[in-house]
Amino acid sequence: METGLNELKELFGLKDRDLRTYSPLTLAYIGDGVYELVIRTILVKKGNCPVNQLHKKASSLVKAGAQSRMMEVLEPVLTEEELAVYKRGRNAHSPTMAKHATMADYRRATGFEALMGYLYLKEDYSRIVELVRKGIPEENL
């Protein structure tokens, strides 16, 4: 993945920016896609199965409630820097809300996605994988 991001930077003339200047909702926007891709990759690599089964499983893991539960497990193991990013995302005022989530779950999920986006743009892919691994019990994958 690292080579791919470097290729994107080169091909499109993208500059590295201070990650602290990104809004938490911008970090959550990219973090949502990053987390979804990690989950889809794990599920597909576990074995070929019907797409509707993949979708149901992925949806159960990426919904706000599931991300909120992950944060209950992950919050104690976050670094100060990661915790600050998570809190910025959690406390951001989004103009929308998930249809099937409580406001508290939605806020924690937004914080989680902001953290995923931050780590991705920081190119700390191993930390993304480590946190996902700690946050999701094996039997849920």
Accessible surface in RSA format (square Angstrom, percent):
REM  Atomic radii and reference values for relative SASA: ProtOr
REM  Chains: A
REM  Algorithm: Lee & Richards
REM  Probe-radius: 1.40
REM  Slices: 20
REM RES _ NUM      All-atoms   Total-Side   Main-Chain    Non-polar    All polar
REM                ABS   REL    ABS   REL    ABS   REL    ABS   REL    ABS   REL
RES MET A   1   129.71  67.2  73.64  48.7  56.07 133.5  80.92  68.8  48.79  64.6
RES GLU A   2    96.01  55.1  94.06  71.2   1.95   4.6  21.47  41.5  74.54  60.9
RES THR A   3    92.97  66.1  89.49  90.7   3.47   8.3  55.25  74.2  37.72  57.0
RES GLY A   4    36.63  45.2   0.00   N/A  36.63  45.2  31.88  87.5   4.75  10.6
RES LEU A   5    17.49   9.7  14.79  10.6   2.70   6.8  15.51  10.9   1.98   5.3
RES ASN A   6    59.37  40.9  58.43  56.5   0.94   2.3  17.41  41.9  41.95  40.5
RES GLU A   7    92.43  53.1  91.34  69.1   1.09   2.6  31.79  61.5  60.64  49.5
RES LEU A   8    78.60  43.8  78.25  56.0   0.35   0.9  78.41  55.1   0.20   0.5
RES LYS A   9    39.78  19.4  37.20  22.8   2.58   6.1  30.11  27.1   9.66  10.3
RES GLU A  10   144.88  83.2 116.78  88.4  28.10  66.9  46.83  90.6  98.05  80.1
RES LEU A  11   140.89  78.5 108.03  77.3  32.86  82.6 111.39  78.2  29.49  79.4
RES PHE A  12   140.05  70.1 113.32  70.2  26.73  69.6 119.37  72.4  20.68  59.2
RES GLY A  13    50.99  62.9   0.00   N/A  50.99  62.9  32.28  88.6  18.71  41.9
RES LEU A  14    95.52  53.2  81.90  58.6  13.62  34.2  84.01  59.0  11.51  31.0
RES LYS A  15   156.70  76.4 138.06  84.7  18.64  44.4  93.60  84.2  63.10  67.2
RES ASP A  16   114.58  80.3  82.80  82.4  31.77  75.1  38.02  89.5  76.56  76.4
RES ARG A  17   159.31  66.9 137.48  70.1  21.83  52.0  32.92  45.0 126.39  76.6
RES ASP A  18    66.04  46.3  47.91  47.7  18.12  42.8  33.79  79.5  32.25  32.2
RES LEU A  19    28.32  15.8  25.12  18.0   3.20   8.0  25.12  17.6   3.20   8.6
RES ARG A  20   185.41  77.8 168.11  85.7  17.30  41.2  73.45 100.4 111.96  67.9
RES THR A  21   103.81  73.8  68.36  69.3  35.45  84.5  66.05  88.7  37.77  57.1
RES TYR A  22    55.22  25.8  50.84  28.9   4.37  11.4  33.92  25.5  21.29  26.2
RES SER A  23    53.73  45.4  44.54  59.4   9.19  21.2  44.43  94.6   9.31  13.0
RES PRO A  24    24.44  17.8  24.44  22.3   0.00   0.0  24.44  20.2   0.00   0.0
RES LEU A  25    59.35  33.1  53.42  38.2   5.92  14.9  53.87  37.8   5.48  14.7
RES THR A  26    62.83  44.7  58.51  59.3   4.32  10.3  36.46  49.0  26.38  39.9
RES LEU A  27     0.93   0.5   0.92   0.7   0.01   0.0   0.93   0.7   0.00   0.0
RES ALA A  28     7.19   6.6   6.44   9.9   0.74   1.7   6.77   9.5   0.41   1.1
RES TYR A  29   180.06  84.1 164.80  93.8  15.26  39.7 124.66  93.7  55.40  68.3
RES ILE A  30    56.47  32.1  53.04  39.5   3.43   8.3  56.28  40.5   0.19   0.5
RES GLY A  31     0.00   0.0   0.00   N/A   0.00   0.0   0.00   0.0   0.00   0.0
RES ASP A  32    64.75  45.4  64.14  63.8   0.61   1.5   7.81  18.4  56.94  56.8
RES GLY A  33    39.92  49.2   0.00   N/A  39.92  49.2  35.13  96.4   4.79  10.7
RES VAL A  34    13.83   9.1   9.93   9.0   3.90   9.4  13.02  11.3   0.81   2.2
RES TYR A  35     0.71   0.3   0.71   0.4   0.00   0.0   0.61   0.5   0.09   0.1
RES GLU A  36    45.06  25.9  44.92  34.0   0.15   0.3  19.36  37.5  25.70  21.0
RES LEU A  37   106.00  59.0 104.64  74.9   1.37   3.4 105.78  74.3   0.22   0.6
RES VAL A  38    18.28  12.0  14.83  13.4   3.45   8.3  18.14  15.8   0.15   0.4
RES ILE A  39     0.07   0.0   0.07   0.1   0.00   0.0   0.07   0.1   0.00   0.0
RES ARG A  40   123.59  51.9 122.37  62.4   1.22   2.9  31.59  43.2  92.00  55.8
RES THR A  41    65.03  46.3  60.14  61.0   4.89  11.7  52.34  70.3  12.69  19.2
RES ILE A  42    47.89  27.3  43.13  32.1   4.76  11.5  47.29  34.1   0.61   1.6
RES LEU A  43    12.68   7.1   8.99   6.4   3.69   9.3   9.23   6.5   3.45   9.3
RES VAL A  44    85.83  56.5  78.19  70.8   7.64  18.4  78.88  68.5   6.95  18.9
RES LYS A  45   169.08  82.5 138.12  84.7  30.96  73.7  84.43  76.0  84.65  90.2
RES LYS A  46   112.47  54.9  72.27  44.3  40.21  95.7  50.36  45.3  62.11  66.2
RES GLY A  47    35.89  44.3   0.00   N/A  35.89  44.3  32.03  87.9   3.86   8.6
RES ASN A  48   158.87 109.6 119.08 115.1  39.79  95.8  38.89  93.6 119.99 116.0
RES CYS A  49    45.39  34.3  31.27  34.9  14.12  33.2  26.53  67.2  18.86  20.3
RES PRO A  50    75.94  55.3  63.88  58.2  12.05  43.8  75.20  62.1   0.73   4.6
RES VAL A  51   117.52  77.3 113.63 102.9   3.90   9.4 113.63  98.7   3.90  10.6
RES ASN A  52    99.64  68.7  91.21  88.1   8.43  20.3  39.48  95.0  60.16  58.1
RES GLN A  53    97.68  54.6  92.32  67.5   5.36  12.8  27.77  59.1  69.91  53.0
RES LEU A  54    35.73  19.9  34.73  24.8   1.00   2.5  35.56  25.0   0.17   0.5
RES HIS A  55   112.27  61.4 106.97  74.4   5.30  13.6  74.52  76.8  37.75  43.9
RES LYS A  56   151.09  73.7 142.04  87.2   9.05  21.6  87.96  79.2  63.14  67.3
RES LYS A  57    73.43  35.8  70.09  43.0   3.34   7.9  41.24  37.1  32.18  34.3
RES ALA A  58     4.70   4.3   4.70   7.2   0.00   0.0   4.70   6.6   0.00   0.0
RES SER A  59    43.33  36.6  38.99  52.0   4.34  10.0  32.16  68.5  11.17  15.6
RES SER A  60    45.93  38.8  38.60  51.5   7.33  16.9  35.97  76.6   9.97  14.0
RES LEU A  61    13.05   7.3  12.64   9.0   0.41   1.0  12.64   8.9   0.41   1.1
RES VAL A  62    28.04  18.5  19.69  17.8   8.35  20.1  19.69  17.1   8.35  22.6
RES LYS A  63   115.39  56.3 105.94  65.0   9.45  22.5  62.65  56.4  52.73  56.2
RES ALA A  64    13.32  12.2   5.11   7.9   8.20  18.7   6.41   9.0   6.91  18.3
RES GLY A  65    12.87  15.9   0.00   N/A  12.87  15.9   9.68  26.6   3.19   7.1
RES ALA A  66    10.24   9.4   8.07  12.5   2.17   4.9   8.86  12.5   1.38   3.7
RES GLN A  67     0.74   0.4   0.74   0.5   0.00   0.0   0.00   0.0   0.74   0.6
RES SER A  68     1.23   1.0   1.23   1.6   0.00   0.0   0.37   0.8   0.86   1.2
RES ARG A  69   136.06  57.1 133.22  67.9   2.84   6.8  65.71  89.8  70.35  42.6
RES MET A  70     7.21   3.7   6.33   4.2   0.88   2.1   6.36   5.4   0.86   1.1
RES MET A  71     0.34   0.2   0.17   0.1   0.18   0.4   0.34   0.3   0.00   0.0
RES GLU A  72   113.69  65.3  90.73  68.6  22.96  54.7  38.59  74.6  75.10  61.3
RES VAL A  73    82.06  54.0  69.81  63.2  12.25  29.5  76.28  66.3   5.77  15.7
RES LEU A  74     0.11   0.1   0.11   0.1   0.00   0.0   0.11   0.1   0.00   0.0
RES GLU A  75    59.29  34.0  54.24  41.0   5.04  12.0  14.51  28.1  44.78  36.6
RES PRO A  76   109.06  79.5  68.04  62.0  41.02 149.1  80.56  66.5  28.49 177.1
RES VAL A  77    63.95  42.1  45.07  40.8  18.88  45.5  51.94  45.1  12.02  32.6
RES LEU A  78    19.17  10.7   0.00   0.0  19.17  48.2   0.06   0.0  19.12  51.4
RES THR A  79    72.02  51.2  63.05  63.9   8.97  21.4  70.54  94.7   1.48   2.2
RES GLU A  80   160.45  92.1 147.57 111.6  12.88  30.7  61.52 119.0  98.93  80.8
RES GLU A  81    80.22  46.1  69.76  52.8  10.46  24.9  41.18  79.6  39.04  31.9
RES GLU A  82     8.41   4.8   8.41   6.4   0.00   0.0   2.03   3.9   6.38   5.2
RES LEU A  83    46.63  26.0  46.63  33.4   0.00   0.0  46.63  32.8   0.00   0.0
RES ALA A  84    53.65  49.3  46.74  72.1   6.91  15.7  51.90  73.1   1.75   4.6
RES VAL A  85    10.65   7.0  10.42   9.4   0.23   0.5  10.44   9.1   0.21   0.6
RES TYR A  86     1.30   0.6   1.30   0.7   0.00   0.0   0.00   0.0   1.30   1.6
RES LYS A  87    81.38  39.7  81.26  49.9   0.12   0.3  34.37  30.9  47.01  50.1
RES ARG A  88    90.75  38.1  82.53  42.1   8.21  19.6  55.61  76.0  35.14  21.3
RES GLY A  89     0.25   0.3   0.00   N/A   0.25   0.3   0.00   0.0   0.25   0.6
RES ARG A  90    65.22  27.4  64.77  33.0   0.46   1.1  16.45  22.5  48.78  29.6
RES ASN A  91    80.84  55.7  71.59  69.2   9.25  22.3  26.85  64.6  53.99  52.2
RES ALA A  92    15.86  14.6   3.64   5.6  12.22  27.8  12.97  18.3   2.89   7.7
RES HIS A  93   145.75  79.7 123.94  86.1  21.82  55.8  88.94  91.7  56.82  66.1
RES SER A  94    36.85  31.1  11.48  15.3  25.37  58.4   5.48  11.7  31.37  43.9
RES PRO A  95   128.06  93.3  83.88  76.5  44.19 160.6  97.46  80.5  30.61 190.2
RES THR A  96    92.17  65.6  81.36  82.5  10.81  25.8  73.73  99.0  18.43  27.9
RES MET A  97    82.11  42.5  56.50  37.4  25.62  61.0  48.09  40.9  34.02  45.1
RES ALA A  98    36.01  33.1  22.80  35.2  13.21  30.0  33.35  47.0   2.66   7.0
RES LYS A  99   189.15  92.3 150.71  92.5  38.43  91.5 101.92  91.7  87.22  92.9
RES HIS A 100   179.80  98.3 140.27  97.5  39.53 101.1 109.23 112.6  70.57  82.1
RES ALA A 101    19.04  17.5   2.08   3.2  16.96  38.6  10.52  14.8   8.52  22.6
RES THR A 102    84.55  60.1  76.62  77.7   7.93  18.9  81.32 109.2   3.23   4.9
RES MET A 103   100.52  52.1  95.67  63.3   4.85  11.5  92.82  78.9   7.70  10.2
RES ALA A 104    51.39  47.3  41.25  63.7  10.15  23.1  48.61  68.5   2.78   7.4
RES ASP A 105    32.02  22.4  32.02  31.9   0.00   0.0   0.18   0.4  31.84  31.8
RES TYR A 106    41.47  19.4  41.47  23.6   0.00   0.0  23.38  17.6  18.09  22.3
RES ARG A 107    76.34  32.1  75.56  38.5   0.79   1.9  13.08  17.9  63.26  38.3
RES ARG A 108    68.10  28.6  68.10  34.7   0.00   0.0  15.65  21.4  52.46  31.8
RES ALA A 109     4.79   4.4   4.79   7.4   0.00   0.0   4.79   6.8   0.00   0.0
RES THR A 110    10.20   7.3   9.92  10.1   0.28   0.7   6.49   8.7   3.71   5.6
RES GLY A 111     0.00   0.0   0.00   N/A   0.00   0.0   0.00   0.0   0.00   0.0
RES PHE A 112     0.00   0.0   0.00   0.0   0.00   0.0   0.00   0.0   0.00   0.0
RES GLU A 113    28.86  16.6  28.86  21.8   0.00   0.0   0.07   0.1  28.78  23.5
RES ALA A 114     0.06   0.1   0.06   0.1   0.00   0.0   0.06   0.1   0.00   0.0
RES LEU A 115     0.00   0.0   0.00   0.0   0.00   0.0   0.00   0.0   0.00   0.0
RES MET A 116     0.00   0.0   0.00   0.0   0.00   0.0   0.00   0.0   0.00   0.0
RES GLY A 117     0.00   0.0   0.00   N/A   0.00   0.0   0.00   0.0   0.00   0.0
RES TYR A 118    16.11   7.5  16.11   9.2   0.00   0.0   3.25   2.4  12.86  15.9
RES LEU A 119     0.17   0.1   0.17   0.1   0.00   0.0   0.17   0.1   0.00   0.0
RES TYR A 120    32.92  15.4  32.92  18.7   0.00   0.0  10.24   7.7  22.69  28.0
RES LEU A 121    47.34  26.4  32.89  23.5  14.45  36.3  33.15  23.3  14.19  38.2
RES LYS A 122    88.62  43.2  65.51  40.2  23.11  55.0  49.44  44.5  39.18  41.7
RES GLU A 123    44.02  25.3  27.45  20.8  16.58  39.5  11.08  21.4  32.94  26.9
RES ASP A 124    41.88  29.3  37.08  36.9   4.80  11.3  11.56  27.2  30.32  30.2
RES TYR A 125    29.84  13.9  27.81  15.8   2.04   5.3  27.90  21.0   1.94   2.4
RES SER A 126    86.79  73.3  73.58  98.2  13.21  30.4  53.98 114.9  32.81  46.0
RES ARG A 127    29.72  12.5  28.99  14.8   0.73   1.7  15.80  21.6  13.92   8.4
RES ILE A 128     3.86   2.2   3.86   2.9   0.00   0.0   3.86   2.8   0.00   0.0
RES VAL A 129    88.42  58.2  87.83  79.5   0.59   1.4  88.03  76.5   0.39   1.1
RES GLU A 130    70.25  40.3  63.58  48.1   6.66  15.9  28.74  55.6  41.51  33.9
RES LEU A 131     0.00   0.0   0.00   0.0   0.00   0.0   0.00   0.0   0.00   0.0
RES VAL A 132     3.20   2.1   3.14   2.8   0.05   0.1   3.14   2.7   0.05   0.1
RES ARG A 133   112.54  47.3 104.09  53.1   8.45  20.1  64.58  88.3  47.97  29.1
RES LYS A 134    98.86  48.2  76.83  47.1  22.03  52.4  59.05  53.2  39.80  42.4
RES GLY A 135     5.95   7.3   0.00   N/A   5.95   7.3   0.12   0.3   5.83  13.1
RES ILE A 136     4.89   2.8   3.93   2.9   0.96   2.3   4.44   3.2   0.45   1.2
RES PRO A 137    65.04  47.4  52.55  47.9  12.49  45.4  64.68  53.4   0.36   2.2
RES GLU A 138    90.83  52.1  84.36  63.8   6.48  15.4  52.36 101.3  38.48  31.4
RES GLU A 139   142.22  81.7 108.84  82.3  33.38  79.5  66.56 128.7  75.66  61.8
RES ASN A 140    61.50  42.4  60.03  58.0   1.47   3.5   6.76  16.3  54.74  52.9
RES LEU A 141    33.88  18.9   8.57   6.1  25.31  63.6  10.48   7.4  23.40  63.0
END  Absolute sums over single chains surface
CHAIN  1 A     8691.9       7258.2       1433.6       5130.8       3561.1
END  Absolute sums over all chains
TOTAL          8691.9       7258.2       1433.6       5130.8       3561.1
